[in-house]
Amino acid sequence: MMIRKTTIHSCMFAAAVLGMATSPAIAGPTTYSLLTTIAVPTGPANVQPGGAFTSFDISFFDPVTRLDYVADRSNASVDIYSGASLSFLGRATGFTGQQATTSISGADGVLTVTSGGITTLYAGDGNSTLKVFNATNPAAPSLLQSISTGGSFRVDEMAYSPLTHQVLAANNADSPAFGTLFATTNGAAPVSIAHTNISIPGAGPNDGLEQPVWDPNTGSFFISVPQFGGVGAGGVAEILTNGTVGRLYNFSSFGLAGCSPTGLALGASGNLMVGCGTAGTQTVVLNPTGTGSIVTTFSQISGSDELWYDPALGDFFVTGVSGGGRVFDVISDTTDLILQSVALGPLGVSNLSNPHSISVDPVSGDVFLPLAGSTATVPNTLCPLGCVAVFAQKVPEPATLALLGISLAGLGFSRRKQ
């Protein structure tokens, strides 16, 4: 029997210590398992066979409202789910939806800012616009603004600075890719462009831009750069709030042969977790202090997209696929150890349902993972029409915890004898 719990660091520490006895890189055991799935309702814009949820982009969890937002291209919308009731609440509509290529599809990047009882939703669209909604009523978000960035392709991932009330968004598919800094009104509308056409020095016309993050330690943004001058190692760039580019961290100069960075998340340690989009490479922990340094890498994890950091647990959540049907990994920001590698099920389910988007409720600890529905060539036996899978954290019941304590005590006694 297992007991669900929201914060379990004491047990996780015990598990980590026991895990280190057998593996220096992995500290088990797995404590997340599938709790439930939330169906994705079919909207009028859905043209997928059977009205399935087969195409999506990024997720974002609002820690104030405990609502999860998913960029749903199949329904040309941003879908809103409750972290408390684990149910669908509503959607923001009017996006381009799934087109012939992802470069012109929408919705894409998404984030929310909740302040003064008002929730403002920011979402990128496939027609190079940033859409701004009042999402205070999740059942009926209202469009406030649609702002063109002047590009030809989608506005993708974004980050928010609570210090300067700016949103940084990336036009990743334009040539060259560029960033835009939007000025907000304390996180809400009206919104205007402060700086645009922010390009990365040394990046080529097809090198792209991916997930950004705001760093309160430096008072600047960081963003993943898939390539510098066509070199696949890529790296990370700093973007200052005045629209200029600061430090560059080219992974080739750190001896990394491949990566093509995608996801990016900042831990309380000040380190950046960088997900590598190239399969068979690694996940990178970067210390951005000074000229930067590589803290460690995880060769077990690659083929990533979105990353998430949960400040309540102090852990990173890394999406991706690999042999064995991995869905996501949980990595401690404190110990730089893999705490859990969570699999949804057989390889055919986990890898083919495209688990590339992730978010975490800091209150319950639940993980939200959209899964694509079945297509003619790609089956999904868990939820054939697609769904948002929710994983819950569990810990052993008290009797099992006592056994863990005895094991740890025995381990300490053995070390004292040595």
N, C-alpha and C positions, 0 to 999 in steps of 0.2 A: 504494500500500500504506500502511496506517495501523497504528500501534503503540499498544496500550492502555497507559495509564499512570495511576498513582493521584494524583500531585500534579504539576501542570504549570504553576505560576504564571509561570515564566520565559517559557514559550512564550505563555501567555495575555497577559502584559504586552506582548510583541512584537506579538501580534495586536491588542491594544487600541490601541497606538500607530498601527499601520497603519490601523486602522478609523477613528480620529479624523480622519484626513486627508480622509475623505469624508463622515462623519456625526458631529456633535457628541454624539449621544445613543446611538449603537450602535457597539460595538467588536467586530467579527467576527474571525475566522470561527467558525461553529458547530463545536464539537468533541465534542458528544454525539450518539450515534446509537443506534438500537435494538440491544441486545445479544441479548436473549431474552425470552420470555414464560413465566410460571409459571402453569400451570393451577390453577384453584380447584376442589378436589374438592367434589362434591355431598354435603351432609349430610342426615340424616333430617328436619330441620326445613325444608328447602328446598321451597317450594311453587311456585316459578317454573316456567314452561313449559320442559321439557327439563332442569330442574335447573340453570338458568343462574345465573350471578353477575351480577345486574342492579342491585342496590341496595347501596350501601356509604356509609360516612361518612369518618372521619378515619384517617390512618396515623400510626404512631410508630416510629422506629428507635432501638433501645437500643444506644448506642455501646460498652457493656461486653461484651454478649453477641453483638453483631452480628446481632441478630434484628429482623425487621420485623413490626409488628403492624398489622393492618387490621381496622377495624370493619365486619364483613360482615353486613349486614341480611338478605341473601338466605338465609343459613344460620343466622341468629339466633346469631351467634358473633363472637369475635375470632379471626381467623386469624393463624398465626405462620409466618413464612418465614425461611429462613437466608440471610444476606447472603454467607456463605462458599460454600455449595454451590448457592445460587439454587434452592432447593427448598422445598416445603411440608412443615412439620414436625408441625403439630397445631393444635388450636383450643380456646379456652375457650367453653363453651356455656351455654345457659340464658337467653338474652336474648329480648326480645319479638319480634324479627324485623321484617320489613317489614309494616307495617300500612297502614291507609287513608291516613294522613298521616305525614309524618316526625316530627311532634310526639310521637307515641306509639310510634315505631319504635326499635329498638335492635339492635345496639350503636351507640354514638354516639362521644363523645369517648373517647380512649384514651391512656394513657401507662404507662411502666414505671419502676421504680426497682430497680437491682441493687446490692446492698451485702452484703458478707460472704458472698458466694457464693449469696445468695438473691435471686431476681427476683420482685418484687411487681407484679402487673398491676392497674391501675385502669381501669375502663371504665364509662361512663354507660349507663343503660338507659332504655327508653321509658316505664317506669312510675315515673319520678322517683326511681330508686335508683342509688346508686354501688355497683358490684360490685367486690370485692377478691378477687383470686386469688393463690395461690402458683403462679407459672409457671416455677419453677426447672427443672422437666422440661417442656419445650415440647410434648412429645407428649401430656401428660396434665395440664393445669393443674387445680388443685383450688380450688373456691370456699371462701373463708374467711368473708366477710361480705357482706351485702346491706343497705345503709344507706339509709333513706328520707330525702330532703331535705324532705319535707312538701309538695312541689309536686304539680301535676296532670299535668305533662308531662315530657319527657325530661331527663335530666342530660346535658349536651352537653360541649363542649370544656373542657380543663383544663390546668393547669400545676403544676409542683412546685418548692418552695423547698428546696434542700439546706441552707440556713442554719437555717431554723426547722422543717424537716421537715413542711411543710404542703402540702396539695393544694388548689388553688382550682378549683372546678368551677362551671359556669354552667347554670342552668335557663333556657335562652334562649327557650323557647316559652311560659312562664308569663306571666301578665298581672297585675302587671308582672314582667319578667324579674328574676332575682335570682342572686346568687352565694352559694356555701357554702364555708367554709374548714374542711377536715378536718385534725385532728391525727393524725399517724402515729407509729409507734414507730421512729424513725430510718429512715423510709421504708417500713417494713413494717407488718404487722398486730401488735397490734390497732389499729384506726382508729376515731376518734370525731369527732363534729361539734364544732368549736370555736366557730364563728360562722356563722349562716345568715341568710337574708332580707336579704342585702346588696344594696340597690338603689341605683341611680345617680341622684343629684339632678338634676332637670330632665328626666329621661327619662320618656316617657309610658308608658301601659299596654301598648302594642304595639311598643315600640322595640327590644326584644331585647338580647342580649349574644352575643358571638362568641368568637374565639380569644384566650385570655390567654397571658401570658408572664411569667416571673420575671426581674427585673432585679437582679443582684447589685450594681450600681453604686448603686442607690437603696435596696436592701433592701426592695423592694415589688414587687407585681404590677402589670402593666398589662393592660387588656382592651379589645378593640374594641367600640364601641357603634354599632350601625347608624344610630340616629337619636337626636336630643335633642328631645323634645317634638314628635315627628312630622315633624321636618325631616330630609330625606334625606341631608344632608351628613354627619351623624353625627360621630364622632370617637373619642377614646381616653380612658379613665378610669384613674386609679391607685387600686388597692385595697391598703390597708395590712394588715400582718399581724395587727393587733388587730381587724380586721373593719370598719374605717371606710373611707370613701372620701376619697382625697387630692385630687390635682389633676385637673382636667377640661380636656381639649383639644377644644373644639368647632370643627370644621373650618369652620363658617360664619364664625366670627370671623377665620379666616385667608384668607377670600375664596374658599373652595372651594364651588362651587354644588352639587355632587353627589358622592357616594361610596358611602354605606352600608357602612362598614367591616366586613370579615369576617375575613380572615387577618391575623395579627400575628406578627412575628418580631423578635428583638433581635440586632443585630450587635455585633462587638467594638468598633466605633467608639462605641457607646452610642446610636446612632440606631435608631429603630424603623421597620421596613418595614410599611406598612399596605396590605393588599389591599382594593380597592373591589369590592363585589358588584354595583354598578350598571354595566351595560354602557355603553360609550361615555364613561366618565369618565376615571379615571387610577389609577395606583398612587402612593402617597405615602410619602416619607421624612420622618419626624418626629424632630426633636431635642427630647427631653422636658426638657431642662435649663430650670430656671426656669419661666416661663410657656409655654415651648415655641415652636418655630419650624419652618416648613416648609423643609427642606433642598432638596428638588427633587421634581418629580413626573414620571411617565412616562405620557404620553397614549396610548402604544401598547398599554398593558396594562390590562385591566379585566375585569369579570366573574369575579373571583377568588374562591377559597374558602381552603383551607389554604395557608399559607406555611411555608417551612423555611429555617433558616440552618445552613450547614455551617462549623463553626469551623476545620476543617482547610484548606479552600480560602479561607475568608473571603468567601463568596458567599451571596447570598439566592437561593432558588428559589421562583418565583411561579407558581401554577397559574392556569388560566383559558382562555378561548377568544376568538378574534377572527378576522377575515377572514384567509384564508391557511392555516388549519388549525393554528394554534399550539397546542402542548400545554403547554409551560412555558417560562419565561424565567429566565435566570441573570443576576443583577445583582451587580456588585462592591460590596462594602461599603466598599472603599478609594477607588474612583474615582467611584462612583455612575454607572457606565456599564452599559448592557445588553451583556453579553459574548456571550450566545447567545440566540436565539429558536428553540426546538427544536420541530419539527413531526413528528408521527408519520407523516403521509402526506397523502393527499388530504383536502380539507375535510370530506367526508362521514364519514371515519373519525375524524379528530381531534376534531371538534366534537360528534359525536353519541355518542361513547363516554364522555362525562361525565368528563373528566380534571380532577377538582377536589381530589384528595387526593395528597399528595406527601411523601416522606421520603428521606433521603440517608445512605448508609453512609460515615462519615468515614474509614474505612480504605481502601476501594477507590475511593471517589468515585462508586459506582453510585447511580443515581436509581431509586426504586421508585414506580411510578405505576399504581394500580389502574384498570382499564378495564372498563366495563359490557359485558355480552354483548348479543347481538342481541335485539330485541323485534319485535313484529309491524310496528311503524312505524319502528324505529331499527335499521339493520343495523350489524354490526361484522364486517367481512371479515377482520380480523387474528386475532381469537379469538372466534368466534361465541358461545361459552358464557361469555365473560368471562375475564379473566386479570389478573395483575399484570405489567405491562410493565417491563422493566429496561433502562435506558439507561446505556451506558458511555462514559466520557470517552476520547477518542483524540487523539493528537498526530501531526503529520507525522513520517515516518521521518527519520533524520539528514540525508540529502541535502536534504530539503525544509527542515529547520530551518536548514541552512547558507544556503539561498536567502533565508530570512527574515532571517538575520543580515546578508547582503549588502544586502538592501533597506533594513534599518534604518541600516546604515552609509552607504548612499547618501543616505538622507533627512537624516542628520546633516550630511553634506558639503554638501548643497544649502542647508541652513539656515545653515551657516557662511559660504557664499559670499554669502548675502543680508545 
